[in-house]
Amino acid sequence: MKVAFVGKGGSGKTTLSALFCRYLALQKYPVLAFDADINQHLATALGLSEPAASAIPPLGLEMERIKAYVRGSNSRISSAAAMIKTTPPGRGSRLLHVTEANPIYEHFARDIHGTRLMVTGPFSQDDLGLKCYHSKVGAVELLLNHLLDKPEEYVVVDMTAGADAFASGLFTRFDITFIVVEPTLKSLGVYQQYINYAREYKLRIKVVGNKIETEDDVAFLHTHAGPDLLTWMPHSRYVRSQEKGRHLPLTELEEQGLATLATLKQAVDASPKDWQRFYQYAIEFHRKNALGWANVVAGEDLTTQIDHDYMPYAQEVELASSSQVTAL
């Protein structure tokens, strides 16, 4: 399952992303995580030292390496240079799996206590004044378009703050999106923006309250988020210790916090997996980007990269159907 954590800057989405990854890894589930936030803190939140975190190769600085790999022998793509962040897979493309060994993981990923992490990376000096951060996040979007996840495999993305995710099609790449909110009107404003933008795409969105101190805080979130409110994380001494650099075993997290993480996992596991819609949105946003700007830049019609007779996730659709029949 593919999971996104979004929210206003400072809401605690990176902290919750890290706790959720650690919770899954503690139970020995395969976890692949991406830090797609302009503020790169997921590695340290998972327990890596600052020097080790800064040494992780950034995806955003080596987009050509990623393109060359996932392009494979796809004859619809004239060259790796002609690929953009939305280029969908076609016959001959290389598809990645969560648990496999491949050159992309070997170069970019680092294992942190059971979580395989890749990072978009910060701006380089050459980017300043010339590019927006979404040029970096495009690497995550391209990889997710080519990534297959099976039941009980988890892909967790710590997204850029606020509603900036809507500057690309990345927001449609998930089975469920958790919007992390504090009990304030400003924090809930991001939730309102998100659901307004996402409404036509029928995304599965749930609100997770954070830094909750009183019953009044919970009532406030209920009033403004209604049935979208899934659960909440109370103020935590454990989390405060983590933020001070003291990385304790997750088993020492307060009981309420562990219950919150369990609820998140239950919501993820209950989310329907719709590979066909996933591919439909990939095609939709690729066509939109191609016609909007990329054809001019590439000097060719990138909509021809769409392989209409190809269903890259056919095997996964079959596996999901088999699982449902077995469950029945």
C-alpha positions as YAML, in Angstrom:
chain: A
units: angstrom
residues:
- id: 1
  name: MET
  ca: [0.00, 0.00, 0.00]
- id: 2
  name: LYS
  ca: [1.15, 3.52, -0.80]
- id: 3
  name: VAL
  ca: [0.67, 6.04, 2.01]
- id: 4
  name: ALA
  ca: [1.22, 9.81, 2.11]
- id: 5
  name: PHE
  ca: [1.59, 12.07, 5.14]
- id: 6
  name: VAL
  ca: [0.81, 15.73, 4.45]
- id: 7
  name: GLY
  ca: [0.10, 18.77, 6.58]
- id: 8
  name: LYS
  ca: [1.00, 22.32, 7.43]
- id: 9
  name: GLY
  ca: [4.66, 22.95, 8.19]
- id: 10
  name: GLY
  ca: [5.30, 22.15, 11.85]
- id: 11
  name: SER
  ca: [2.20, 19.98, 12.21]
- id: 12
  name: GLY
  ca: [4.30, 16.91, 12.95]
- id: 13
  name: LYS
  ca: [3.84, 14.98, 9.70]
- id: 14
  name: THR
  ca: [7.51, 13.96, 9.56]
- id: 15
  name: THR
  ca: [7.36, 12.75, 13.15]
- id: 16
  name: LEU
  ca: [4.24, 10.69, 12.43]
- id: 17
  name: SER
  ca: [5.70, 9.40, 9.15]
- id: 18
  name: ALA
  ca: [8.76, 8.16, 11.02]
- id: 19
  name: LEU
  ca: [6.76, 6.64, 13.87]
- id: 20
  name: PHE
  ca: [4.53, 4.82, 11.38]
- id: 21
  name: CYS
  ca: [7.53, 3.45, 9.47]
- id: 22
  name: ARG
  ca: [9.12, 2.27, 12.70]
- id: 23
  name: TYR
  ca: [5.85, 0.70, 13.85]
- id: 24
  name: LEU
  ca: [5.61, -1.31, 10.63]
- id: 25
  name: ALA
  ca: [9.29, -2.26, 10.64]
- id: 26
  name: LEU
  ca: [9.02, -3.41, 14.26]
- id: 27
  name: GLN
  ca: [6.45, -5.94, 13.05]
- id: 28
  name: LYS
  ca: [8.82, -7.03, 10.24]
- id: 29
  name: TYR
  ca: [6.74, -5.62, 7.39]
- id: 30
  name: PRO
  ca: [8.69, -4.39, 4.34]
- id: 31
  name: VAL
  ca: [8.78, -0.58, 4.40]
- id: 32
  name: LEU
  ca: [10.01, 1.69, 1.61]
- id: 33
  name: ALA
  ca: [9.99, 5.37, 2.54]
- id: 34
  name: PHE
  ca: [10.57, 8.60, 0.63]
- id: 35
  name: ASP
  ca: [11.40, 11.99, 2.12]
- id: 36
  name: ALA
  ca: [9.69, 14.32, -0.37]
- id: 37
  name: ASP
  ca: [9.67, 17.39, 1.88]
- id: 38
  name: ILE
  ca: [11.82, 20.43, 1.16]
- id: 39
  name: ASN
  ca: [12.94, 20.15, 4.80]
- id: 40
  name: GLN
  ca: [14.76, 16.83, 4.83]
- id: 41
  name: HIS
  ca: [14.31, 15.41, 8.35]
- id: 42
  name: LEU
  ca: [12.85, 11.93, 7.88]
- id: 43
  name: ALA
  ca: [16.22, 10.17, 8.03]
- id: 44
  name: THR
  ca: [17.11, 11.68, 11.41]
- id: 45
  name: ALA
  ca: [13.56, 11.10, 12.67]
- id: 46
  name: LEU
  ca: [14.08, 7.41, 11.84]
- id: 47
  name: GLY
  ca: [17.27, 7.38, 13.91]
- id: 48
  name: LEU
  ca: [20.10, 8.22, 11.51]
- id: 49
  name: SER
  ca: [22.79, 10.69, 12.55]
- id: 50
  name: GLU
  ca: [22.95, 14.06, 10.81]
- id: 51
  name: PRO
  ca: [26.24, 13.25, 9.01]
- id: 52
  name: ALA
  ca: [24.88, 9.89, 7.81]
- id: 53
  name: ALA
  ca: [21.61, 11.50, 6.71]
- id: 54
  name: SER
  ca: [23.38, 14.19, 4.70]
- id: 55
  name: ALA
  ca: [25.42, 11.48, 2.95]
- id: 56
  name: ILE
  ca: [22.36, 9.79, 1.39]
- id: 57
  name: PRO
  ca: [22.47, 10.42, -2.39]
- id: 58
  name: PRO
  ca: [19.56, 12.71, -3.34]
- id: 59
  name: LEU
  ca: [17.12, 11.44, -5.95]
- id: 60
  name: GLY
  ca: [16.54, 14.97, -7.23]
- id: 61
  name: LEU
  ca: [20.16, 15.45, -8.30]
- id: 62
  name: GLU
  ca: [20.36, 12.29, -10.40]
- id: 63
  name: MET
  ca: [17.10, 12.19, -12.30]
- id: 64
  name: GLU
  ca: [18.83, 10.97, -15.47]
- id: 65
  name: ARG
  ca: [20.07, 7.84, -13.68]
- id: 66
  name: ILE
  ca: [16.50, 7.05, -12.60]
- id: 67
  name: LYS
  ca: [15.06, 7.70, -16.06]
- id: 68
  name: ALA
  ca: [17.63, 5.51, -17.76]
- id: 69
  name: TYR
  ca: [16.83, 2.59, -15.46]
- id: 70
  name: VAL
  ca: [13.03, 2.66, -15.54]
- id: 71
  name: ARG
  ca: [12.95, 3.35, -19.29]
- id: 72
  name: GLY
  ca: [14.43, -0.08, -19.92]
- id: 73
  name: SER
  ca: [13.74, -1.11, -23.52]
- id: 74
  name: ASN
  ca: [10.48, 0.84, -23.88]
- id: 75
  name: SER
  ca: [10.46, 1.73, -27.59]
- id: 76
  name: ARG
  ca: [7.83, 4.44, -27.14]
- id: 77
  name: ILE
  ca: [10.37, 6.56, -25.26]
- id: 78
  name: SER
  ca: [12.93, 7.99, -27.70]
- id: 79
  name: SER
  ca: [15.55, 8.61, -25.01]
- id: 80
  name: ALA
  ca: [15.90, 8.99, -21.26]
- id: 81
  name: ALA
  ca: [16.17, 12.74, -21.84]
- id: 82
  name: ALA
  ca: [12.66, 12.69, -23.35]
- id: 83
  name: MET
  ca: [11.18, 11.32, -20.12]
- id: 84
  name: ILE
  ca: [9.48, 13.60, -17.62]
- id: 85
  name: LYS
  ca: [8.25, 13.02, -14.07]
- id: 86
  name: THR
  ca: [4.86, 11.79, -15.29]
- id: 87
  name: THR
  ca: [6.08, 9.37, -17.99]
- id: 88
  name: PRO
  ca: [4.03, 6.19, -17.40]
- id: 89
  name: PRO
  ca: [5.42, 2.68, -17.83]
- id: 90
  name: GLY
  ca: [4.87, 0.78, -21.05]
- id: 91
  name: ARG
  ca: [6.02, -2.45, -22.62]
- id: 92
  name: GLY
  ca: [9.74, -2.76, -21.99]
- id: 93
  name: SER
  ca: [9.77, -0.44, -18.95]
- id: 94
  name: ARG
  ca: [11.42, -1.64, -15.77]
- id: 95
  name: LEU
  ca: [9.03, -1.91, -12.83]
- id: 96
  name: LEU
  ca: [10.38, -1.81, -9.30]
- id: 97
  name: HIS
  ca: [9.25, -3.98, -6.39]
- id: 98
  name: VAL
  ca: [9.37, -3.00, -2.74]
- id: 99
  name: THR
  ca: [11.58, -5.84, -1.52]
- id: 100
  name: GLU
  ca: [13.84, -6.49, -4.50]
- id: 101
  name: ALA
  ca: [17.48, -5.59, -5.04]
- id: 102
  name: ASN
  ca: [18.03, -3.23, -7.97]
- id: 103
  name: PRO
  ca: [20.54, -0.53, -8.98]
- id: 104
  name: ILE
  ca: [18.22, 2.29, -7.86]
- id: 105
  name: TYR
  ca: [17.93, 0.99, -4.32]
- id: 106
  name: GLU
  ca: [21.61, 0.06, -4.17]
- id: 107
  name: HIS
  ca: [22.64, 3.60, -5.05]
- id: 108
  name: PHE
  ca: [19.98, 5.79, -3.42]
- id: 109
  name: ALA
  ca: [18.48, 3.85, -0.51]
- id: 110
  name: ARG
  ca: [19.69, 3.39, 3.04]
- id: 111
  name: ASP
  ca: [18.31, 0.90, 5.54]
- id: 112
  name: ILE
  ca: [17.44, 2.53, 8.85]
- id: 113
  name: HIS
  ca: [16.30, -0.02, 11.42]
- id: 114
  name: GLY
  ca: [14.18, -1.92, 8.92]
- id: 115
  name: THR
  ca: [13.00, 1.03, 6.81]
- id: 116
  name: ARG
  ca: [14.50, 1.44, 3.35]
- id: 117
  name: LEU
  ca: [14.69, 5.21, 2.85]
- id: 118
  name: MET
  ca: [15.30, 7.39, -0.20]
- id: 119
  name: VAL
  ca: [15.39, 11.19, -0.15]
- id: 120
  name: THR
  ca: [14.68, 13.85, -2.74]
- id: 121
  name: GLY
  ca: [17.41, 16.04, -1.33]
- id: 122
  name: PRO
  ca: [17.63, 19.79, -0.80]
- id: 123
  name: PHE
  ca: [18.13, 22.53, -3.36]
- id: 124
  name: SER
  ca: [21.58, 22.76, -4.92]
- id: 125
  name: GLN
  ca: [23.28, 26.12, -5.45]
- id: 126
  name: ASP
  ca: [22.57, 25.79, -9.19]
- id: 127
  name: ASP
  ca: [18.84, 25.47, -8.51]
- id: 128
  name: LEU
  ca: [18.44, 28.65, -6.48]
- id: 129
  name: GLY
  ca: [16.32, 31.21, -8.29]
- id: 130
  name: LEU
  ca: [15.76, 28.90, -11.25]
- id: 131
  name: LYS
  ca: [13.69, 25.90, -10.19]
- id: 132
  name: CYS
  ca: [10.85, 25.08, -7.83]
- id: 133
  name: TYR
  ca: [11.16, 22.17, -5.42]
- id: 134
  name: HIS
  ca: [8.78, 20.09, -7.52]
- id: 135
  name: SER
  ca: [11.63, 19.54, -9.97]
- id: 136
  name: LYS
  ca: [13.16, 17.43, -7.19]
- id: 137
  name: VAL
  ca: [9.94, 15.71, -6.12]
- id: 138
  name: GLY
  ca: [9.45, 14.63, -9.73]
- id: 139
  name: ALA
  ca: [11.90, 11.80, -9.07]
- id: 140
  name: VAL
  ca: [9.52, 10.39, -6.44]
- id: 141
  name: GLU
  ca: [6.55, 10.67, -8.79]
- id: 142
  name: LEU
  ca: [8.41, 8.86, -11.58]
- id: 143
  name: LEU
  ca: [9.47, 6.07, -9.23]
- id: 144
  name: LEU
  ca: [5.98, 5.64, -7.80]
- id: 145
  name: ASN
  ca: [4.61, 5.35, -11.34]
- id: 146
  name: HIS
  ca: [6.95, 2.39, -11.85]
- id: 147
  name: LEU
  ca: [6.64, 0.84, -8.37]
- id: 148
  name: LEU
  ca: [4.62, -2.28, -7.60]
- id: 149
  name: ASP
  ca: [3.61, -2.99, -4.01]
- id: 150
  name: LYS
  ca: [1.99, -6.19, -2.80]
- id: 151
  name: PRO
  ca: [-0.28, -6.79, 0.20]
- id: 152
  name: GLU
  ca: [1.56, -6.24, 3.50]
- id: 153
  name: GLU
  ca: [4.21, -4.13, 1.78]
- id: 154
  name: TYR
  ca: [4.18, -0.45, 2.66]
- id: 155
  name: VAL
  ca: [5.40, 2.63, 0.77]
- id: 156
  name: VAL
  ca: [5.38, 5.73, 2.98]
- id: 157
  name: VAL
  ca: [5.98, 9.25, 1.63]
- id: 158
  name: ASP
  ca: [6.60, 12.29, 3.81]
- id: 159
  name: MET
  ca: [5.21, 14.97, 1.48]
- id: 160
  name: THR
  ca: [6.13, 18.60, 1.11]
- id: 161
  name: ALA
  ca: [4.23, 20.88, 3.48]
- id: 162
  name: GLY
  ca: [0.85, 22.40, 2.77]
- id: 163
  name: ALA
  ca: [-1.06, 21.97, -0.46]
- id: 164
  name: ASP
  ca: [2.07, 22.24, -2.64]
- id: 165
  name: ALA
  ca: [1.66, 18.58, -3.63]
- id: 166
  name: PHE
  ca: [-1.02, 19.72, -6.07]
- id: 167
  name: ALA
  ca: [1.63, 21.32, -8.29]
- id: 168
  name: SER
  ca: [2.07, 17.84, -9.77]
- id: 169
  name: GLY
  ca: [0.17, 14.56, -10.05]
- id: 170
  name: LEU
  ca: [2.02, 13.15, -7.05]
- id: 171
  name: PHE
  ca: [-1.06, 13.54, -4.84]
- id: 172
  name: THR
  ca: [-2.87, 10.81, -6.84]
- id: 173
  name: ARG
  ca: [-0.16, 8.20, -6.30]
- id: 174
  name: PHE
  ca: [-1.45, 6.92, -2.96]
- id: 175
  name: ASP
  ca: [-3.99, 4.43, -1.64]
- id: 176
  name: ILE
  ca: [-4.60, 6.66, 1.37]
- id: 177
  name: THR
  ca: [-3.47, 10.13, 2.43]
- id: 178
  name: PHE
  ca: [-3.15, 11.12, 6.07]
- id: 179
  name: ILE
  ca: [-3.49, 14.85, 6.70]
- id: 180
  name: VAL
  ca: [-1.78, 15.68, 9.97]
- id: 181
  name: VAL
  ca: [-3.39, 18.62, 11.75]
- id: 182
  name: GLU
  ca: [-2.92, 20.44, 15.01]
- id: 183
  name: PRO
  ca: [-6.07, 21.72, 16.76]
- id: 184
  name: THR
  ca: [-5.79, 25.17, 15.17]
- id: 185
  name: LEU
  ca: [-7.66, 26.89, 12.36]
- id: 186
  name: LYS
  ca: [-4.44, 27.50, 10.42]
- id: 187
  name: SER
  ca: [-3.54, 23.81, 10.47]
- id: 188
  name: LEU
  ca: [-7.06, 22.80, 9.48]
- id: 189
  name: GLY
  ca: [-6.85, 25.24, 6.58]
- id: 190
  name: VAL
  ca: [-4.47, 22.84, 4.81]
- id: 191
  name: TYR
  ca: [-7.03, 20.06, 5.26]
- id: 192
  name: GLN
  ca: [-9.74, 22.23, 3.71]
- id: 193
  name: GLN
  ca: [-7.51, 23.09, 0.76]
- id: 194
  name: TYR
  ca: [-6.57, 19.48, 0.26]
- id: 195
  name: ILE
  ca: [-10.09, 18.08, 0.20]
- id: 196
  name: ASN
  ca: [-11.25, 20.87, -2.11]
- id: 197
  name: TYR
  ca: [-8.49, 20.18, -4.63]
- id: 198
  name: ALA
  ca: [-8.75, 16.39, -4.34]
- id: 199
  name: ARG
  ca: [-12.53, 16.09, -4.46]
- id: 200
  name: GLU
  ca: [-12.82, 15.31, -8.18]
- id: 201
  name: TYR
  ca: [-10.21, 12.55, -7.88]
- id: 202
  name: LYS
  ca: [-12.11, 10.70, -5.16]
- id: 203
  name: LEU
  ca: [-9.00, 10.21, -3.05]
- id: 204
  name: ARG
  ca: [-9.12, 8.38, 0.26]
- id: 205
  name: ILE
  ca: [-8.23, 11.04, 2.84]
- id: 206
  name: LYS
  ca: [-8.17, 10.79, 6.62]
- id: 207
  name: VAL
  ca: [-7.30, 13.40, 9.22]
- id: 208
  name: VAL
  ca: [-4.87, 12.61, 12.03]
- id: 209
  name: GLY
  ca: [-4.83, 15.03, 14.93]
- id: 210
  name: ASN
  ca: [-1.48, 15.76, 16.54]
- id: 211
  name: LYS
  ca: [-0.23, 17.45, 19.72]
- id: 212
  name: ILE
  ca: [-3.59, 16.90, 21.38]
- id: 213
  name: GLU
  ca: [-3.75, 18.03, 25.00]
- id: 214
  name: THR
  ca: [-7.41, 18.16, 26.02]
- id: 215
  name: GLU
  ca: [-10.83, 16.79, 25.18]
- id: 216
  name: ASP
  ca: [-11.63, 20.26, 23.86]
- id: 217
  name: ASP
  ca: [-8.88, 19.79, 21.25]
- id: 218
  name: VAL
  ca: [-10.52, 16.55, 20.11]
- id: 219
  name: ALA
  ca: [-13.97, 18.17, 20.01]
- id: 220
  name: PHE
  ca: [-12.52, 21.02, 17.91]
- id: 221
  name: LEU
  ca: [-11.17, 18.57, 15.35]
- id: 222
  name: HIS
  ca: [-14.45, 16.65, 15.28]
- id: 223
  name: THR
  ca: [-16.28, 19.90, 14.57]
- id: 224
  name: HIS
  ca: [-14.05, 20.89, 11.66]
- id: 225
  name: ALA
  ca: [-13.05, 17.52, 10.17]
- id: 226
  name: GLY
  ca: [-16.18, 15.51, 10.92]
- id: 227
  name: PRO
  ca: [-16.06, 11.88, 9.76]
- id: 228
  name: ASP
  ca: [-12.65, 12.44, 8.11]
- id: 229
  name: LEU
  ca: [-11.07, 12.51, 11.57]
- id: 230
  name: LEU
  ca: [-9.56, 9.07, 12.01]
- id: 231
  name: THR
  ca: [-7.52, 9.31, 15.18]
- id: 232
  name: TRP
  ca: [-5.15, 11.59, 17.06]
- id: 233
  name: MET
  ca: [-1.76, 11.57, 18.76]
- id: 234
  name: PRO
  ca: [-1.64, 13.08, 22.25]
- id: 235
  name: HIS
  ca: [1.25, 15.20, 23.44]
- id: 236
  name: SER
  ca: [4.03, 12.73, 24.08]
- id: 237
  name: ARG
  ca: [7.10, 12.76, 26.31]
- id: 238
  name: TYR
  ca: [8.51, 10.06, 24.07]
- id: 239
  name: VAL
  ca: [8.17, 12.25, 20.98]
- id: 240
  name: ARG
  ca: [9.69, 15.21, 22.83]
- id: 241
  name: SER
  ca: [12.68, 13.02, 23.71]
- id: 242
  name: GLN
  ca: [13.00, 12.01, 20.06]
- id: 243
  name: GLU
  ca: [12.99, 15.66, 19.01]
- id: 244
  name: LYS
  ca: [15.86, 16.26, 21.42]
- id: 245
  name: GLY
  ca: [17.88, 13.54, 19.73]
- id: 246
  name: ARG
  ca: [17.27, 10.72, 22.21]
- id: 247
  name: HIS
  ca: [16.18, 7.76, 20.09]
- id: 248
  name: LEU
  ca: [14.43, 5.29, 22.36]
- id: 249
  name: PRO
  ca: [12.92, 1.93, 21.36]
- id: 250
  name: LEU
  ca: [9.45, 2.35, 19.93]
- id: 251
  name: THR
  ca: [8.11, -0.01, 22.57]
- id: 252
  name: GLU
  ca: [8.58, 2.86, 25.03]
- id: 253
  name: LEU
  ca: [6.05, 5.05, 23.20]
- id: 254
  name: GLU
  ca: [3.03, 5.75, 25.38]
- id: 255
  name: GLU
  ca: [0.13, 3.32, 25.08]
- id: 256
  name: GLN
  ca: [-2.12, 5.93, 23.46]
- id: 257
  name: GLY
  ca: [0.52, 6.62, 20.84]
- id: 258
  name: LEU
  ca: [0.90, 2.95, 19.97]
- id: 259
  name: ALA
  ca: [-2.87, 2.68, 19.68]
- id: 260
  name: THR
  ca: [-2.85, 5.63, 17.25]
- id: 261
  name: LEU
  ca: [-0.25, 3.90, 15.06]
- id: 262
  name: ALA
  ca: [-2.30, 0.69, 15.12]
- id: 263
  name: THR
  ca: [-5.34, 2.65, 13.94]
- id: 264
  name: LEU
  ca: [-3.32, 4.13, 11.07]
- id: 265
  name: LYS
  ca: [-2.25, 0.67, 9.96]
- id: 266
  name: GLN
  ca: [-5.84, -0.61, 10.12]
- id: 267
  name: ALA
  ca: [-6.96, 2.27, 7.92]
- id: 268
  name: VAL
  ca: [-4.20, 1.58, 5.40]
- id: 269
  name: ASP
  ca: [-4.97, -2.14, 5.28]
- id: 270
  name: ALA
  ca: [-8.68, -1.43, 4.78]
- id: 271
  name: SER
  ca: [-8.07, 0.90, 1.83]
- id: 272
  name: PRO
  ca: [-9.16, -0.50, -1.54]
- id: 273
  name: LYS
  ca: [-6.39, -1.10, -4.05]
- id: 274
  name: ASP
  ca: [-7.36, 0.22, -7.48]
- id: 275
  name: TRP
  ca: [-4.49, -0.31, -9.91]
- id: 276
  name: GLN
  ca: [-6.61, 0.62, -12.91]
- id: 277
  name: ARG
  ca: [-7.45, 4.05, -11.50]
- id: 278
  name: PHE
  ca: [-3.82, 4.46, -10.47]
- id: 279
  name: TYR
  ca: [-2.73, 3.99, -14.10]
- id: 280
  name: GLN
  ca: [-5.62, 6.14, -15.39]
- id: 281
  name: TYR
  ca: [-4.44, 9.10, -13.31]
- id: 282
  name: ALA
  ca: [-0.84, 8.50, -14.40]
- id: 283
  name: ILE
  ca: [-1.93, 8.79, -18.03]
- id: 284
  name: GLU
  ca: [-4.15, 11.81, -17.32]
- id: 285
  name: PHE
  ca: [-1.38, 13.83, -15.68]
- id: 286
  name: HIS
  ca: [1.21, 12.79, -18.25]
- id: 287
  name: ARG
  ca: [-1.01, 14.02, -21.06]
- id: 288
  name: LYS
  ca: [-1.70, 17.26, -19.18]
- id: 289
  name: ASN
  ca: [2.03, 17.92, -18.63]
- id: 290
  name: ALA
  ca: [2.95, 16.96, -22.18]
- id: 291
  name: LEU
  ca: [0.41, 19.31, -23.73]
- id: 292
  name: GLY
  ca: [0.98, 22.04, -21.15]
- id: 293
  name: TRP
  ca: [4.75, 22.44, -21.41]
- id: 294
  name: ALA
  ca: [6.81, 19.29, -21.94]
- id: 295
  name: ASN
  ca: [6.22, 18.81, -25.68]
- id: 296
  name: VAL
  ca: [7.73, 22.21, -26.36]
- id: 297
  name: VAL
  ca: [10.74, 21.55, -24.15]
- id: 298
  name: ALA
  ca: [11.35, 18.05, -25.55]
- id: 299
  name: GLY
  ca: [10.69, 19.01, -29.15]
- id: 300
  name: GLU
  ca: [8.46, 15.97, -29.64]
- id: 301
  name: ASP
  ca: [4.98, 14.72, -28.80]
- id: 302
  name: LEU
  ca: [5.35, 13.01, -25.42]
- id: 303
  name: THR
  ca: [1.75, 11.82, -25.43]
- id: 304
  name: THR
  ca: [2.96, 9.03, -27.76]
- id: 305
  name: GLN
  ca: [4.77, 7.59, -24.72]
- id: 306
  name: ILE
  ca: [1.38, 6.40, -23.48]
- id: 307
  name: ASP
  ca: [0.89, 2.72, -24.28]
- id: 308
  name: HIS
  ca: [-2.89, 2.42, -24.35]
- id: 309
  name: ASP
  ca: [-2.86, -1.36, -24.79]
- id: 310
  name: TYR
  ca: [-0.57, -1.93, -21.81]
- id: 311
  name: MET
  ca: [-1.68, -2.69, -18.28]
- id: 312
  name: PRO
  ca: [1.49, -2.61, -16.17]
- id: 313
  name: TYR
  ca: [-0.26, -3.67, -13.00]
- id: 314
  name: ALA
  ca: [-2.22, -6.61, -14.46]
- id: 315
  name: GLN
  ca: [-0.44, -9.13, -12.25]
- id: 316
  name: GLU
  ca: [-1.14, -7.02, -9.16]
- id: 317
  name: VAL
  ca: [-4.84, -6.71, -10.10]
- id: 318
  name: GLU
  ca: [-4.97, -10.50, -10.42]
- id: 319
  name: LEU
  ca: [-3.23, -11.00, -7.06]
- id: 320
  name: ALA
  ca: [-5.59, -8.55, -5.34]
- id: 321
  name: SER
  ca: [-8.62, -10.32, -6.79]
- id: 322
  name: SER
  ca: [-7.26, -13.68, -5.65]
- id: 323
  name: SER
  ca: [-6.71, -12.32, -2.15]
- id: 324
  name: GLN
  ca: [-10.30, -11.04, -1.99]
- id: 325
  name: VAL
  ca: [-11.67, -14.40, -3.10]
- id: 326
  name: THR
  ca: [-9.53, -16.19, -0.53]
- id: 327
  name: ALA
  ca: [-10.75, -13.83, 2.17]
- id: 328
  name: LEU
  ca: [-14.36, -14.54, 1.22]
...
